[in-house]
Amino acid sequence: MARISKTQLIKLQKKFKTDAAIGKQFGITRQAIHQLRKKYGIDSSLATNPKRNEELIRLYDKGASGTSLAKKFNLSISQTYRIINESKTPVKKAAKKSVKKAAKTPVKKTVKKPVKKVAKKAVKTPAKKAVKKPVKKVVKKAVKKSVKKTAKKRK
C-alpha cells in the first residue's frame, strides 16, 4: 500500500473527490484508498452530500422516477433508492422483523400444522386468551383456502 499520510489524504480527497481518482494518482486501487480512509477515520467526501440528497428527494416527491434521478445525479439506481428510503421515517425494528418473517413463511408450512397447535401458540399469555377464537377462525379460513387452491392445481 502506498505511504499516504492522513493530512495528505484529506488534501487529496478535497482535490480529487473520489477514491478511484486518488488511487489513479498513486497507481493503487480505490479499495486501497478506502482502507486508508477507514484506518485514519476519514469519511468519504461523497458519502454525505445533504444538498444533493435533499434535491433528489424533493424531485422524487414531485414525481420524478428513480432511474431518471440516478442519471441526472450520476448515481446508481440502487444508491438513488437507498437515499430516498433513508429519508423516510424509520419503522420500528420489531415491526420490520415480523413483516419480513410473515413474508418469508410459506403457505405450505402453515397448512401442515394442525389448527389446534397454531391456536395454542397464539394463547400463551392470559391477555391473548380473548384472541383465541378469532385466531382459530382465521387459521381455519386460511387452511380451507390453501386446500382449495391445491385441489384446483391437482385437477
C-alpha positions in Angstrom: 0.0 0.0 0.0 1.2 3.5 -0.8 2.6 5.7 2.0 0.0 8.4 2.3 -0.4 10.4 5.5 -3.7 11.4 7.0 -3.2 15.1 6.1 -2.2 14.2 2.5 -5.2 12.0 2.1 -7.6 14.8 3.3 -6.0 17.3 0.9 -6.2 14.7 -2.0 -9.8 14.0 -1.1 -10.7 17.7 -1.4 -8.9 17.9 -4.7 -9.9 14.7 -6.5 -13.2 13.8 -4.6 -13.2 10.0 -5.3 -11.1 7.2 -4.0 -10.6 6.0 -7.6 -9.2 9.3 -8.7 -6.8 9.4 -5.8 -5.7 5.8 -6.4 -5.0 6.6 -10.0 -2.6 9.3 -9.0 -0.6 6.8 -6.8 -1.1 3.8 -9.0 -3.1 1.9 -6.5 -6.7 0.7 -6.3 -9.7 2.6 -5.0 -10.1 -0.2 -2.4 -6.7 0.6 -1.0 -7.6 4.3 -0.7 -10.8 3.2 1.0 -8.9 1.1 3.5 -6.6 4.1 4.3 -9.6 6.4 4.8 -11.1 3.9 7.2 -7.8 3.4 9.0 -7.4 7.2 9.5 -11.1 7.6 10.3 -11.9 9.9 7.4 -15.4 9.8 5.9 -15.9 9.8 2.2 -16.5 13.3 0.7 -19.3 11.8 -1.4 -20.9 9.8 1.4 -23.0 12.6 2.9 -24.0 15.1 0.3 -27.0 16.8 2.0 -27.7 19.3 -0.7 -27.8 16.7 -3.4 -29.8 14.3 -1.3 -32.4 17.0 -0.4 -32.7 17.9 -4.1 -33.0 14.3 -5.1 -35.8 13.6 -2.5 -37.6 16.8 -3.5 -37.7 15.8 -7.2 -38.7 12.3 -6.3 -41.6 13.6 -4.2 -42.7 15.7 -7.1 -43.0 12.5 -9.3 -39.6 12.0 -11.0 -38.6 8.4 -11.4 -35.7 6.9 -9.6 -34.0 5.9 -12.8 -34.1 9.4 -14.3 -32.8 10.9 -11.0 -30.0 8.4 -11.0 -28.9 9.6 -14.4 -29.3 13.2 -13.5 -27.2 13.0 -10.4 -24.8 10.4 -11.8 -25.6 7.8 -9.2 -26.5 4.1 -9.5 -30.2 3.3 -9.3 -29.8 1.3 -6.1 -27.9 4.2 -4.5 -30.6 6.6 -5.5 -33.3 4.4 -3.9 -31.2 4.0 -0.8 -31.1 7.8 -0.4 -34.8 8.0 -0.9 -35.6 5.2 1.5 -33.3 6.6 4.2 -35.1 9.9 4.1 -38.4 8.3 5.1 -39.4 8.0 8.7 -37.8 4.9 10.3 -40.1 1.9 11.2 -39.6 0.1 14.5 -37.2 -2.9 14.0 -39.6 -5.3 15.7 -42.3 -4.4 13.2 -39.9 -4.9 10.3 -38.9 -8.3 11.5 -42.4 -9.5 11.9 -43.3 -8.3 8.4 -40.2 -10.0 7.0 -40.9 -13.2 8.9 -44.5 -13.3 7.7 -43.4 -12.7 4.1 -40.8 -15.5 4.3 -43.2 -18.1 5.8 -44.5 -20.2 3.0 -48.2 -21.2 2.9 -47.4 -24.9 3.0 -45.8 -24.7 6.4 -49.0 -23.2 7.9 -51.1 -25.8 6.2 -49.1 -28.7 7.7 -49.6 -27.6 11.3 -52.8 -28.7 12.9 -55.3 -25.9 13.7 -55.2 -26.6 17.4 -51.4 -26.1 17.7 -51.5 -22.8 15.9 -54.3 -21.5 18.2 -52.5 -22.7 21.3 -49.3 -20.9 20.3 -51.2 -17.7 20.0 -52.6 -18.1 23.5 -49.6 -18.4 25.8 -50.3 -15.3 27.9 -53.6 -14.5 29.6 -54.0 -11.3 27.7 -54.2 -13.2 24.5 -56.9 -15.6 25.6 -59.6 -13.3 24.3 -58.0 -13.6 20.8 -58.1 -17.4 20.8 -61.5 -17.8 19.0 -60.8 -15.2 16.3 -57.4 -16.7 15.6 -58.9 -20.2 15.2 -61.4 -18.8 12.7 -58.7 -17.0 10.7 -56.5 -20.1 10.7 -59.3 -22.4 9.6 -60.2 -20.0 6.7 -56.6 -19.9 5.6 -56.3 -23.7 5.7 -59.5 -24.0 3.7 -58.3 -21.6 1.1 -55.0 -23.3 0.7 -56.6 -26.7 0.5 -59.0 -25.4 -2.2 -56.1 -24.0 -4.2 -54.1 -27.2 -4.0 -57.2 -29.2 -5.1 -57.7 -26.9 -8.1 -54.0 -27.3 -9.1 -54.3 -31.1 -9.0 -57.3 -31.1 -11.3 
